[in-house]
Amino acid sequence: MTPELLAWAEVIFVMEKGHRNKLFKKFRAHVKNQKIVVLGITDDYEYMDPRLVRLFEKLVPPHLGMAGSI
């Protein structure tokens, strides 16, 4: 995560509340008008775990106004 990425983003997705808290702690000055969505996914998956990808495909689109998968 970088201040530049945060400035660019309209919506920021985090897996759990702890991630949101860390984001605010480290980048509070850079998180202004962005919507932050906590997906409620525990952070115990390996990178690109197919189960995690399926959860993202299910949980993210409704927050983007999309009916299908991402």
CHARMM-style PDB file with segment names, atoms N, HN, CA, C and O in Angstrom:
ATOM      1  N   MET     1       0.843  -1.166   0.000  1.00  0.00      PROA
ATOM      2  CA  MET     1       0.000   0.000   0.000  1.00  0.00      PROA
ATOM      3  C   MET     1       0.890   1.230   0.000  1.00  0.00      PROA
ATOM      4  O   MET     1       1.914   1.283   0.680  1.00  0.00      PROA
ATOM      5  N   THR     2       0.471   2.213  -0.779  1.00  0.00      PROA
ATOM      6  HN  THR     2      -0.361   2.170  -1.332  1.00  0.00      PROA
ATOM      7  CA  THR     2       1.207   3.471  -0.831  1.00  0.00      PROA
ATOM      8  C   THR     2       0.214   4.630  -0.781  1.00  0.00      PROA
ATOM      9  O   THR     2      -0.958   4.451  -1.114  1.00  0.00      PROA
ATOM     10  N   PRO     3       0.663   5.808  -0.372  1.00  0.00      PROA
ATOM     11  CA  PRO     3      -0.241   6.970  -0.398  1.00  0.00      PROA
ATOM     12  C   PRO     3      -0.798   7.234  -1.795  1.00  0.00      PROA
ATOM     13  O   PRO     3      -1.946   7.656  -1.936  1.00  0.00      PROA
ATOM     14  N   GLU     4       0.005   6.990  -2.823  1.00  0.00      PROA
ATOM     15  HN  GLU     4       0.937   6.647  -2.709  1.00  0.00      PROA
ATOM     16  CA  GLU     4      -0.443   7.214  -4.196  1.00  0.00      PROA
ATOM     17  C   GLU     4      -1.595   6.280  -4.571  1.00  0.00      PROA
ATOM     18  O   GLU     4      -2.563   6.706  -5.201  1.00  0.00      PROA
ATOM     19  N   LEU     5      -1.488   5.014  -4.185  1.00  0.00      PROA
ATOM     20  HN  LEU     5      -0.701   4.669  -3.673  1.00  0.00      PROA
ATOM     21  CA  LEU     5      -2.573   4.069  -4.470  1.00  0.00      PROA
ATOM     22  C   LEU     5      -3.851   4.461  -3.734  1.00  0.00      PROA
ATOM     23  O   LEU     5      -4.947   4.362  -4.286  1.00  0.00      PROA
ATOM     24  N   LEU     6      -3.707   4.899  -2.505  1.00  0.00      PROA
ATOM     25  HN  LEU     6      -2.816   4.979  -2.056  1.00  0.00      PROA
ATOM     26  CA  LEU     6      -4.879   5.317  -1.735  1.00  0.00      PROA
ATOM     27  C   LEU     6      -5.536   6.542  -2.361  1.00  0.00      PROA
ATOM     28  O   LEU     6      -6.763   6.626  -2.416  1.00  0.00      PROA
ATOM     29  N   ALA     7      -4.741   7.481  -2.827  1.00  0.00      PROA
ATOM     30  HN  ALA     7      -3.744   7.413  -2.783  1.00  0.00      PROA
ATOM     31  CA  ALA     7      -5.284   8.680  -3.458  1.00  0.00      PROA
ATOM     32  C   ALA     7      -6.049   8.325  -4.733  1.00  0.00      PROA
ATOM     33  O   ALA     7      -7.042   8.971  -5.065  1.00  0.00      PROA
ATOM     34  N   TRP     8      -5.590   7.309  -5.437  1.00  0.00      PROA
ATOM     35  HN  TRP     8      -4.783   6.784  -5.167  1.00  0.00      PROA
ATOM     36  CA  TRP     8      -6.199   6.874  -6.688  1.00  0.00      PROA
ATOM     37  C   TRP     8      -7.520   6.130  -6.452  1.00  0.00      PROA
ATOM     38  O   TRP     8      -8.434   6.211  -7.272  1.00  0.00      PROA
ATOM     39  N   ALA     9      -7.615   5.413  -5.344  1.00  0.00      PROA
ATOM     40  HN  ALA     9      -6.872   5.347  -4.678  1.00  0.00      PROA
ATOM     41  CA  ALA     9      -8.739   4.516  -5.093  1.00  0.00      PROA
ATOM     42  C   ALA     9     -10.014   5.253  -4.715  1.00  0.00      PROA
ATOM     43  O   ALA     9      -9.981   6.251  -3.995  1.00  0.00      PROA
ATOM     44  N   GLU    10     -11.133   4.748  -5.209  1.00  0.00      PROA
ATOM     45  HN  GLU    10     -11.160   3.938  -5.794  1.00  0.00      PROA
ATOM     46  CA  GLU    10     -12.450   5.213  -4.772  1.00  0.00      PROA
ATOM     47  C   GLU    10     -12.995   4.299  -3.686  1.00  0.00      PROA
ATOM     48  O   GLU    10     -13.667   4.742  -2.755  1.00  0.00      PROA
ATOM     49  N   VAL    11     -12.689   3.008  -3.825  1.00  0.00      PROA
ATOM     50  HN  VAL    11     -12.143   2.648  -4.581  1.00  0.00      PROA
ATOM     51  CA  VAL    11     -13.126   2.001  -2.861  1.00  0.00      PROA
ATOM     52  C   VAL    11     -11.906   1.192  -2.459  1.00  0.00      PROA
ATOM     53  O   VAL    11     -11.104   0.796  -3.305  1.00  0.00      PROA
ATOM     54  N   ILE    12     -11.771   0.950  -1.164  1.00  0.00      PROA
ATOM     55  HN  ILE    12     -12.422   1.272  -0.477  1.00  0.00      PROA
ATOM     56  CA  ILE    12     -10.672   0.144  -0.635  1.00  0.00      PROA
ATOM     57  C   ILE    12     -11.286  -1.062   0.041  1.00  0.00      PROA
ATOM     58  O   ILE    12     -12.150  -0.927   0.906  1.00  0.00      PROA
ATOM     59  N   PHE    13     -10.839  -2.240  -0.354  1.00  0.00      PROA
ATOM     60  HN  PHE    13     -10.137  -2.350  -1.057  1.00  0.00      PROA
ATOM     61  CA  PHE    13     -11.338  -3.478   0.238  1.00  0.00      PROA
ATOM     62  C   PHE    13     -10.292  -4.036   1.184  1.00  0.00      PROA
ATOM     63  O   PHE    13      -9.112  -4.123   0.841  1.00  0.00      PROA
ATOM     64  N   VAL    14     -10.730  -4.414   2.380  1.00  0.00      PROA
ATOM     65  HN  VAL    14     -11.688  -4.344   2.659  1.00  0.00      PROA
ATOM     66  CA  VAL    14      -9.868  -5.109   3.328  1.00  0.00      PROA
ATOM     67  C   VAL    14     -10.587  -6.380   3.747  1.00  0.00      PROA
ATOM     68  O   VAL    14     -11.813  -6.468   3.678  1.00  0.00      PROA
ATOM     69  N   MET    15      -9.822  -7.344   4.174  1.00  0.00      PROA
ATOM     70  HN  MET    15      -8.826  -7.272   4.230  1.00  0.00      PROA
ATOM     71  CA  MET    15     -10.422  -8.624   4.525  1.00  0.00      PROA
ATOM     72  C   MET    15     -11.086  -8.586   5.896  1.00  0.00      PROA
ATOM     73  O   MET    15     -12.172  -9.139   6.072  1.00  0.00      PROA
ATOM     74  N   GLU    16     -10.452  -7.944   6.861  1.00  0.00      PROA
ATOM     75  HN  GLU    16      -9.570  -7.494   6.718  1.00  0.00      PROA
ATOM     76  CA  GLU    16     -11.000  -7.955   8.217  1.00  0.00      PROA
ATOM     77  C   GLU    16     -10.774  -6.604   8.900  1.00  0.00      PROA
ATOM     78  O   GLU    16     -10.001  -5.774   8.421  1.00  0.00      PROA
ATOM     79  N   LYS    17     -11.459  -6.401  10.020  1.00  0.00      PROA
ATOM     80  HN  LYS    17     -12.087  -7.076  10.409  1.00  0.00      PROA
ATOM     81  CA  LYS    17     -11.402  -5.132  10.733  1.00  0.00      PROA
ATOM     82  C   LYS    17      -9.981  -4.762  11.136  1.00  0.00      PROA
ATOM     83  O   LYS    17      -9.632  -3.581  11.128  1.00  0.00      PROA
ATOM     84  N   GLY    18      -9.160  -5.734  11.484  1.00  0.00      PROA
ATOM     85  HN  GLY    18      -9.443  -6.693  11.490  1.00  0.00      PROA
ATOM     86  CA  GLY    18      -7.777  -5.466  11.854  1.00  0.00      PROA
ATOM     87  C   GLY    18      -7.004  -4.822  10.713  1.00  0.00      PROA
ATOM     88  O   GLY    18      -6.144  -3.972  10.943  1.00  0.00      PROA
ATOM     89  N   HSD    19      -7.309  -5.224   9.486  1.00  0.00      PROA
ATOM     90  HN  HSD    19      -8.008  -5.914   9.300  1.00  0.00      PROA
ATOM     91  CA  HSD    19      -6.660  -4.624   8.318  1.00  0.00      PROA
ATOM     92  C   HSD    19      -7.078  -3.158   8.178  1.00  0.00      PROA
ATOM     93  O   HSD    19      -6.251  -2.295   7.885  1.00  0.00      PROA
ATOM     94  N   ARG    20      -8.365  -2.888   8.390  1.00  0.00      PROA
ATOM     95  HN  ARG    20      -9.037  -3.589   8.628  1.00  0.00      PROA
ATOM     96  CA  ARG    20      -8.852  -1.515   8.329  1.00  0.00      PROA
ATOM     97  C   ARG    20      -8.162  -0.652   9.390  1.00  0.00      PROA
ATOM     98  O   ARG    20      -7.769   0.483   9.119  1.00  0.00      PROA
ATOM     99  N   ASN    21      -8.020  -1.197  10.591  1.00  0.00      PROA
ATOM    100  HN  ASN    21      -8.339  -2.119  10.812  1.00  0.00      PROA
ATOM    101  CA  ASN    21      -7.373  -0.465  11.669  1.00  0.00      PROA
ATOM    102  C   ASN    21      -5.918  -0.155  11.344  1.00  0.00      PROA
ATOM    103  O   ASN    21      -5.438   0.947  11.610  1.00  0.00      PROA
ATOM    104  N   LYS    22      -5.220  -1.126  10.770  1.00  0.00      PROA
ATOM    105  HN  LYS    22      -5.610  -2.021  10.554  1.00  0.00      PROA
ATOM    106  CA  LYS    22      -3.822  -0.906  10.368  1.00  0.00      PROA
ATOM    107  C   LYS    22      -3.735   0.145   9.267  1.00  0.00      PROA
ATOM    108  O   LYS    22      -2.835   0.985   9.268  1.00  0.00      PROA
ATOM    109  N   LEU    23      -4.665   0.093   8.340  1.00  0.00      PROA
ATOM    110  HN  LEU    23      -5.396  -0.589   8.339  1.00  0.00      PROA
ATOM    111  CA  LEU    23      -4.702   1.068   7.256  1.00  0.00      PROA
ATOM    112  C   LEU    23      -4.852   2.484   7.826  1.00  0.00      PROA
ATOM    113  O   LEU    23      -4.126   3.397   7.431  1.00  0.00      PROA
ATOM    114  N   PHE    24      -5.788   2.658   8.748  1.00  0.00      PROA
ATOM    115  HN  PHE    24      -6.378   1.916   9.069  1.00  0.00      PROA
ATOM    116  CA  PHE    24      -5.988   3.969   9.362  1.00  0.00      PROA
ATOM    117  C   PHE    24      -4.772   4.396  10.166  1.00  0.00      PROA
ATOM    118  O   PHE    24      -4.385   5.564  10.141  1.00  0.00      PROA
ATOM    119  N   LYS    25      -4.178   3.470  10.868  1.00  0.00      PROA
ATOM    120  HN  LYS    25      -4.492   2.521  10.888  1.00  0.00      PROA
ATOM    121  CA  LYS    25      -3.031   3.810  11.709  1.00  0.00      PROA
ATOM    122  C   LYS    25      -1.861   4.308  10.865  1.00  0.00      PROA
ATOM    123  O   LYS    25      -1.207   5.289  11.220  1.00  0.00      PROA
ATOM    124  N   LYS    26      -1.603   3.638   9.761  1.00  0.00      PROA
ATOM    125  HN  LYS    26      -2.134   2.841   9.473  1.00  0.00      PROA
ATOM    126  CA  LYS    26      -0.440   3.969   8.954  1.00  0.00      PROA
ATOM    127  C   LYS    26      -0.703   5.074   7.922  1.00  0.00      PROA
ATOM    128  O   LYS    26       0.195   5.849   7.595  1.00  0.00      PROA
ATOM    129  N   PHE    27      -1.935   5.140   7.414  1.00  0.00      PROA
ATOM    130  HN  PHE    27      -2.665   4.510   7.679  1.00  0.00      PROA
ATOM    131  CA  PHE    27      -2.221   6.031   6.289  1.00  0.00      PROA
ATOM    132  C   PHE    27      -3.400   6.973   6.544  1.00  0.00      PROA
ATOM    133  O   PHE    27      -4.044   7.409   5.589  1.00  0.00      PROA
ATOM    134  N   ARG    28      -3.692   7.290   7.775  1.00  0.00      PROA
ATOM    135  HN  ARG    28      -3.169   6.937   8.551  1.00  0.00      PROA
ATOM    136  CA  ARG    28      -4.868   8.110   8.089  1.00  0.00      PROA
ATOM    137  C   ARG    28      -4.933   9.388   7.242  1.00  0.00      PROA
ATOM    138  O   ARG    28      -6.003   9.752   6.756  1.00  0.00      PROA
ATOM    139  N   ALA    29      -3.813  10.060   7.067  1.00  0.00      PROA
ATOM    140  HN  ALA    29      -2.943   9.765   7.463  1.00  0.00      PROA
ATOM    141  CA  ALA    29      -3.796  11.311   6.307  1.00  0.00      PROA
ATOM    142  C   ALA    29      -4.136  11.101   4.830  1.00  0.00      PROA
ATOM    143  O   ALA    29      -4.484  12.057   4.137  1.00  0.00      PROA
ATOM    144  N   HSD    30      -4.041   9.878   4.349  1.00  0.00      PROA
ATOM    145  HN  HSD    30      -3.759   9.101   4.912  1.00  0.00      PROA
ATOM    146  CA  HSD    30      -4.256   9.600   2.929  1.00  0.00      PROA
ATOM    147  C   HSD    30      -5.602   8.945   2.658  1.00  0.00      PROA
ATOM    148  O   HSD    30      -5.993   8.778   1.502  1.00  0.00      PROA
ATOM    149  N   VAL    31      -6.309   8.575   3.716  1.00  0.00      PROA
ATOM    150  HN  VAL    31      -5.991   8.710   4.655  1.00  0.00      PROA
ATOM    151  CA  VAL    31      -7.637   7.984   3.570  1.00  0.00      PROA
ATOM    152  C   VAL    31      -8.636   9.093   3.870  1.00  0.00      PROA
ATOM    153  O   VAL    31      -8.831   9.478   5.023  1.00  0.00      PROA
ATOM    154  N   LYS    32      -9.261   9.595   2.821  1.00  0.00      PROA
ATOM    155  HN  LYS    32      -9.103   9.282   1.885  1.00  0.00      PROA
ATOM    156  CA  LYS    32     -10.138  10.752   2.986  1.00  0.00      PROA
ATOM    157  C   LYS    32     -11.562  10.426   2.578  1.00  0.00      PROA
ATOM    158  O   LYS    32     -12.411  10.172   3.432  1.00  0.00      PROA
ATOM    159  N   ASN    33     -11.828  10.431   1.302  1.00  0.00      PROA
ATOM    160  HN  ASN    33     -11.139  10.637   0.608  1.00  0.00      PROA
ATOM    161  CA  ASN    33     -13.197  10.244   0.807  1.00  0.00      PROA
ATOM    162  C   ASN    33     -13.454   8.839   0.279  1.00  0.00      PROA
ATOM    163  O   ASN    33     -14.524   8.557  -0.260  1.00  0.00      PROA
ATOM    164  N   GLN    34     -12.474   7.966   0.434  1.00  0.00      PROA
ATOM    165  HN  GLN    34     -11.604   8.195   0.871  1.00  0.00      PROA
ATOM    166  CA  GLN    34     -12.637   6.618  -0.088  1.00  0.00      PROA
ATOM    167  C   GLN    34     -13.602   5.813   0.792  1.00  0.00      PROA
ATOM    168  O   GLN    34     -13.651   5.968   2.012  1.00  0.00      PROA
ATOM    169  N   LYS    35     -14.343   4.975   0.135  1.00  0.00      PROA
ATOM    170  HN  LYS    35     -14.303   4.849  -0.857  1.00  0.00      PROA
ATOM    171  CA  LYS    35     -15.190   4.025   0.847  1.00  0.00      PROA
ATOM    172  C   LYS    35     -14.304   2.842   1.225  1.00  0.00      PROA
ATOM    173  O   LYS    35     -13.578   2.312   0.384  1.00  0.00      PROA
ATOM    174  N   ILE    36     -14.364   2.431   2.483  1.00  0.00      PROA
ATOM    175  HN  ILE    36     -14.953   2.861   3.166  1.00  0.00      PROA
ATOM    176  CA  ILE    36     -13.590   1.264   2.934  1.00  0.00      PROA
ATOM    177  C   ILE    36     -14.579   0.159   3.263  1.00  0.00      PROA
ATOM    178  O   ILE    36     -15.482   0.333   4.082  1.00  0.00      PROA
ATOM    179  N   VAL    37     -14.393  -0.975   2.615  1.00  0.00      PROA
ATOM    180  HN  VAL    37     -13.660  -1.117   1.951  1.00  0.00      PROA
ATOM    181  CA  VAL    37     -15.283  -2.120   2.781  1.00  0.00      PROA
ATOM    182  C   VAL    37     -14.518  -3.237   3.482  1.00  0.00      PROA
ATOM    183  O   VAL    37     -13.478  -3.690   3.004  1.00  0.00      PROA
ATOM    184  N   VAL    38     -15.050  -3.673   4.623  1.00  0.00      PROA
ATOM    185  HN  VAL    38     -15.894  -3.305   5.012  1.00  0.00      PROA
ATOM    186  CA  VAL    38     -14.501  -4.828   5.336  1.00  0.00      PROA
ATOM    187  C   VAL    38     -15.289  -6.044   4.863  1.00  0.00      PROA
ATOM    188  O   VAL    38     -16.498  -6.131   5.073  1.00  0.00      PROA
ATOM    189  N   LEU    39     -14.596  -6.977   4.226  1.00  0.00      PROA
ATOM    190  HN  LEU    39     -13.613  -6.907   4.055  1.00  0.00      PROA
ATOM    191  CA  LEU    39     -15.275  -8.135   3.638  1.00  0.00      PROA
ATOM    192  C   LEU    39     -15.601  -9.222   4.650  1.00  0.00      PROA
ATOM    193  O   LEU    39     -16.406 -10.106   4.358  1.00  0.00      PROA
ATOM    194  N   GLY    40     -14.999  -9.182   5.827  1.00  0.00      PROA
ATOM    195  HN  GLY    40     -14.345  -8.464   6.065  1.00  0.00      PROA
ATOM    196  CA  GLY    40     -15.283 -10.189   6.844  1.00  0.00      PROA
ATOM    197  C   GLY    40     -14.666 -11.540   6.535  1.00  0.00      PROA
ATOM    198  O   GLY    40     -15.248 -12.579   6.849  1.00  0.00      PROA
ATOM    199  N   ILE    41     -13.495 -11.531   5.923  1.00  0.00      PROA
ATOM    200  HN  ILE    41     -13.023 -10.687   5.668  1.00  0.00      PROA
ATOM    201  CA  ILE    41     -12.773 -12.763   5.584  1.00  0.00      PROA
ATOM    202  C   ILE    41     -11.561 -12.859   6.504  1.00  0.00      PROA
ATOM    203  O   ILE    41     -10.750 -11.934   6.563  1.00  0.00      PROA
ATOM    204  N   THR    42     -11.437 -13.961   7.212  1.00  0.00      PROA
ATOM    205  HN  THR    42     -12.096 -14.711   7.164  1.00  0.00      PROA
ATOM    206  CA  THR    42     -10.270 -14.129   8.076  1.00  0.00      PROA
ATOM    207  C   THR    42      -9.004 -14.230   7.232  1.00  0.00      PROA
ATOM    208  O   THR    42      -9.011 -14.783   6.132  1.00  0.00      PROA
ATOM    209  N   ASP    43      -7.933 -13.690   7.766  1.00  0.00      PROA
ATOM    210  HN  ASP    43      -7.928 -13.241   8.660  1.00  0.00      PROA
ATOM    211  CA  ASP    43      -6.671 -13.643   7.024  1.00  0.00      PROA
ATOM    212  C   ASP    43      -5.850 -14.904   7.299  1.00  0.00      PROA
ATOM    213  O   ASP    43      -4.764 -14.842   7.876  1.00  0.00      PROA
ATOM    214  N   ASP    44      -6.385 -16.036   6.877  1.00  0.00      PROA
ATOM    215  HN  ASP    44      -7.267 -16.086   6.408  1.00  0.00      PROA
ATOM    216  CA  ASP    44      -5.659 -17.294   7.080  1.00  0.00      PROA
ATOM    217  C   ASP    44      -5.580 -18.121   5.791  1.00  0.00      PROA
ATOM    218  O   ASP    44      -5.503 -19.349   5.829  1.00  0.00      PROA
ATOM    219  N   TYR    45      -5.599 -17.426   4.663  1.00  0.00      PROA
ATOM    220  HN  TYR    45      -5.660 -16.428   4.632  1.00  0.00      PROA
ATOM    221  CA  TYR    45      -5.474 -18.076   3.358  1.00  0.00      PROA
ATOM    222  C   TYR    45      -4.091 -17.805   2.788  1.00  0.00      PROA
ATOM    223  O   TYR    45      -3.478 -16.778   3.079  1.00  0.00      PROA
ATOM    224  N   GLU    46      -3.614 -18.720   1.988  1.00  0.00      PROA
ATOM    225  HN  GLU    46      -4.112 -19.554   1.752  1.00  0.00      PROA
ATOM    226  CA  GLU    46      -2.368 -18.511   1.255  1.00  0.00      PROA
ATOM    227  C   GLU    46      -2.658 -17.598   0.062  1.00  0.00      PROA
ATOM    228  O   GLU    46      -3.800 -17.488  -0.385  1.00  0.00      PROA
ATOM    229  N   TYR    47      -1.613 -16.949  -0.445  1.00  0.00      PROA
ATOM    230  HN  TYR    47      -0.685 -17.038  -0.082  1.00  0.00      PROA
ATOM    231  CA  TYR    47      -1.730 -16.074  -1.601  1.00  0.00      PROA
ATOM    232  C   TYR    47      -2.368 -16.828  -2.772  1.00  0.00      PROA
ATOM    233  O   TYR    47      -1.928 -17.918  -3.138  1.00  0.00      PROA
ATOM    234  N   MET    48      -3.402 -16.234  -3.346  1.00  0.00      PROA
ATOM    235  HN  MET    48      -3.760 -15.348  -3.049  1.00  0.00      PROA
ATOM    236  CA  MET    48      -4.124 -16.760  -4.510  1.00  0.00      PROA
ATOM    237  C   MET    48      -4.779 -18.123  -4.262  1.00  0.00      PROA
ATOM    238  O   MET    48      -5.029 -18.870  -5.207  1.00  0.00      PROA
ATOM    239  N   ASP    49      -5.055 -18.444  -3.007  1.00  0.00      PROA
ATOM    240  HN  ASP    49      -4.852 -17.837  -2.239  1.00  0.00      PROA
ATOM    241  CA  ASP    49      -5.795 -19.665  -2.683  1.00  0.00      PROA
ATOM    242  C   ASP    49      -7.117 -19.625  -3.465  1.00  0.00      PROA
ATOM    243  O   ASP    49      -7.845 -18.636  -3.381  1.00  0.00      PROA
ATOM    244  N   PRO    50      -7.431 -20.664  -4.210  1.00  0.00      PROA
ATOM    245  CA  PRO    50      -8.668 -20.664  -5.000  1.00  0.00      PROA
ATOM    246  C   PRO    50      -9.919 -20.400  -4.157  1.00  0.00      PROA
ATOM    247  O   PRO    50     -10.868 -19.780  -4.637  1.00  0.00      PROA
ATOM    248  N   ARG    51      -9.924 -20.862  -2.918  1.00  0.00      PROA
ATOM    249  HN  ARG    51      -9.153 -21.365  -2.528  1.00  0.00      PROA
ATOM    250  CA  ARG    51     -11.084 -20.595  -2.046  1.00  0.00      PROA
ATOM    251  C   ARG    51     -11.206 -19.109  -1.746  1.00  0.00      PROA
ATOM    252  O   ARG    51     -12.311 -18.570  -1.693  1.00  0.00      PROA
ATOM    253  N   LEU    52     -10.074 -18.448  -1.551  1.00  0.00      PROA
ATOM    254  HN  LEU    52      -9.176 -18.885  -1.594  1.00  0.00      PROA
ATOM    255  CA  LEU    52     -10.072 -17.013  -1.290  1.00  0.00      PROA
ATOM    256  C   LEU    52     -10.514 -16.241  -2.530  1.00  0.00      PROA
ATOM    257  O   LEU    52     -11.286 -15.287  -2.431  1.00  0.00      PROA
ATOM    258  N   VAL    53     -10.031 -16.648  -3.675  1.00  0.00      PROA
ATOM    259  HN  VAL    53      -9.403 -17.422  -3.756  1.00  0.00      PROA
ATOM    260  CA  VAL    53     -10.424 -16.002  -4.930  1.00  0.00      PROA
ATOM    261  C   VAL    53     -11.935 -16.102  -5.116  1.00  0.00      PROA
ATOM    262  O   VAL    53     -12.573 -15.125  -5.509  1.00  0.00      PROA
ATOM    263  N   ARG    54     -12.516 -17.271  -4.837  1.00  0.00      PROA
ATOM    264  HN  ARG    54     -11.998 -18.064  -4.517  1.00  0.00      PROA
ATOM    265  CA  ARG    54     -13.963 -17.446  -4.959  1.00  0.00      PROA
ATOM    266  C   ARG    54     -14.707 -16.531  -3.994  1.00  0.00      PROA
ATOM    267  O   ARG    54     -15.749 -15.977  -4.344  1.00  0.00      PROA
ATOM    268  N   LEU    55     -14.177 -16.366  -2.775  1.00  0.00      PROA
ATOM    269  HN  LEU    55     -13.330 -16.816  -2.491  1.00  0.00      PROA
ATOM    270  CA  LEU    55     -14.808 -15.444  -1.821  1.00  0.00      PROA
ATOM    271  C   LEU    55     -14.782 -14.016  -2.352  1.00  0.00      PROA
ATOM    272  O   LEU    55     -15.783 -13.305  -2.268  1.00  0.00      PROA
ATOM    273  N   PHE    56     -13.648 -13.594  -2.895  1.00  0.00      PROA
ATOM    274  HN  PHE    56     -12.834 -14.172  -2.963  1.00  0.00      PROA
ATOM    275  CA  PHE    56     -13.563 -12.257  -3.481  1.00  0.00      PROA
ATOM    276  C   PHE    56     -14.561 -12.098  -4.623  1.00  0.00      PROA
ATOM    277  O   PHE    56     -15.247 -11.081  -4.720  1.00  0.00      PROA
ATOM    278  N   GLU    57     -14.639 -13.105  -5.483  1.00  0.00      PROA
ATOM    279  HN  GLU    57     -14.081 -13.931  -5.404  1.00  0.00      PROA
ATOM    280  CA  GLU    57     -15.559 -13.051  -6.617  1.00  0.00      PROA
ATOM    281  C   GLU    57     -17.008 -12.922  -6.158  1.00  0.00      PROA
ATOM    282  O   GLU    57     -17.834 -12.327  -6.851  1.00  0.00      PROA
ATOM    283  N   LYS    58     -17.309 -13.477  -4.999  1.00  0.00      PROA
ATOM    284  HN  LYS    58     -16.638 -13.960  -4.437  1.00  0.00      PROA
ATOM    285  CA  LYS    58     -18.664 -13.416  -4.458  1.00  0.00      PROA
ATOM    286  C   LYS    58     -18.920 -12.106  -3.712  1.00  0.00      PROA
ATOM    287  O   LYS    58     -19.986 -11.510  -3.861  1.00  0.00      PROA
ATOM    288  N   LEU    59     -17.958 -11.654  -2.917  1.00  0.00      PROA
ATOM    289  HN  LEU    59     -17.091 -12.138  -2.796  1.00  0.00      PROA
ATOM    290  CA  LEU    59     -18.198 -10.546  -1.997  1.00  0.00      PROA
ATOM    291  C   LEU    59     -17.902  -9.157  -2.558  1.00  0.00      PROA
ATOM    292  O   LEU    59     -18.497  -8.181  -2.102  1.00  0.00      PROA
ATOM    293  N   VAL    60     -17.016  -9.043  -3.516  1.00  0.00      PROA
ATOM    294  HN  VAL    60     -16.533  -9.836  -3.887  1.00  0.00      PROA
ATOM    295  CA  VAL    60     -16.622  -7.722  -4.020  1.00  0.00      PROA
ATOM    296  C   VAL    60     -17.637  -7.107  -4.987  1.00  0.00      PROA
ATOM    297  O   VAL    60     -17.989  -5.941  -4.806  1.00  0.00      PROA
ATOM    298  N   PRO    61     -18.125  -7.822  -5.998  1.00  0.00      PROA
ATOM    299  CA  PRO    61     -18.986  -7.191  -7.007  1.00  0.00      PROA
ATOM    300  C   PRO    61     -20.182  -6.402  -6.471  1.00  0.00      PROA
ATOM    301  O   PRO    61     -20.475  -5.337  -7.015  1.00  0.00      PROA
ATOM    302  N   PRO    62     -20.879  -6.860  -5.448  1.00  0.00      PROA
ATOM    303  CA  PRO    62     -22.017  -6.062  -4.968  1.00  0.00      PROA
ATOM    304  C   PRO    62     -21.618  -4.646  -4.514  1.00  0.00      PROA
ATOM    305  O   PRO    62     -22.433  -3.726  -4.576  1.00  0.00      PROA
ATOM    306  N   HSD    63     -20.393  -4.474  -4.067  1.00  0.00      PROA
ATOM    307  HN  HSD    63     -19.731  -5.222  -4.016  1.00  0.00      PROA
ATOM    308  CA  HSD    63     -19.925  -3.170  -3.616  1.00  0.00      PROA
ATOM    309  C   HSD    63     -19.504  -2.283  -4.783  1.00  0.00      PROA
ATOM    310  O   HSD    63     -19.271  -1.086  -4.613  1.00  0.00      PROA
ATOM    311  N   LEU    64     -19.409  -2.877  -5.962  1.00  0.00      PROA
ATOM    312  HN  LEU    64     -19.598  -3.849  -6.101  1.00  0.00      PROA
ATOM    313  CA  LEU    64     -19.023  -2.125  -7.158  1.00  0.00      PROA
ATOM    314  C   LEU    64     -20.201  -1.930  -8.093  1.00  0.00      PROA
ATOM    315  O   LEU    64     -20.048  -1.397  -9.192  1.00  0.00      PROA
ATOM    316  N   GLY    65     -21.384  -2.364  -7.654  1.00  0.00      PROA
ATOM    317  HN  GLY    65     -21.509  -2.796  -6.762  1.00  0.00      PROA
ATOM    318  CA  GLY    65     -22.551  -2.243  -8.499  1.00  0.00      PROA
ATOM    319  C   GLY    65     -22.565  -3.234  -9.640  1.00  0.00      PROA
ATOM    320  O   GLY    65     -23.166  -2.993 -10.687  1.00  0.00      PROA
ATOM    321  N   MET    66     -21.884  -4.372  -9.422  1.00  0.00      PROA
ATOM    322  HN  MET    66     -21.396  -4.569  -8.572  1.00  0.00      PROA
ATOM    323  CA  MET    66     -21.786  -5.393 -10.459  1.00  0.00      PROA
ATOM    324  C   MET    66     -22.589  -6.615 -10.026  1.00  0.00      PROA
ATOM    325  O   MET    66     -22.525  -7.015  -8.864  1.00  0.00      PROA
ATOM    326  N   ALA    67     -23.327  -7.198 -10.927  1.00  0.00      PROA
ATOM    327  HN  ALA    67     -23.379  -6.872 -11.871  1.00  0.00      PROA
ATOM    328  CA  ALA    67     -24.104  -8.384 -10.600  1.00  0.00      PROA
ATOM    329  C   ALA    67     -23.275  -9.654 -10.702  1.00  0.00      PROA
ATOM    330  O   ALA    67     -23.498 -10.600  -9.946  1.00  0.00      PROA
ATOM    331  N   GLY    68     -22.328  -9.689 -11.619  1.00  0.00      PROA
ATOM    332  HN  GLY    68     -22.146  -8.921 -12.233  1.00  0.00      PROA
ATOM    333  CA  GLY    68     -21.536 -10.897 -11.850  1.00  0.00      PROA
ATOM    334  C   GLY    68     -20.241 -10.877 -11.065  1.00  0.00      PROA
ATOM    335  O   GLY    68     -20.088 -10.100 -10.122  1.00  0.00      PROA
ATOM    336  N   SER    69     -19.326 -11.718 -11.449  1.00  0.00      PROA
ATOM    337  HN  SER    69     -19.451 -12.349 -12.215  1.00  0.00      PROA
ATOM    338  CA  SER    69     -18.033 -11.774 -10.768  1.00  0.00      PROA
ATOM    339  C   SER    69     -17.093 -10.711 -11.301  1.00  0.00      PROA
ATOM    340  O   SER    69     -17.341 -10.099 -12.340  1.00  0.00      PROA
ATOM    341  N   ILE    70     -16.005 -10.504 -10.564  1.00  0.00      PROA
ATOM    342  HN  ILE    70     -15.805 -11.001  -9.720  1.00  0.00      PROA
ATOM    343  CA  ILE    70     -15.029  -9.483 -10.951  1.00  0.00      PROA
ATOM    344  C   ILE    70     -14.112  -9.989 -12.032  1.00  0.00      PROA
ATOM    345  OT1 ILE    70     -13.226  -9.261 -12.480  1.00  0.00      PROA
TER     346      ILE     70
END
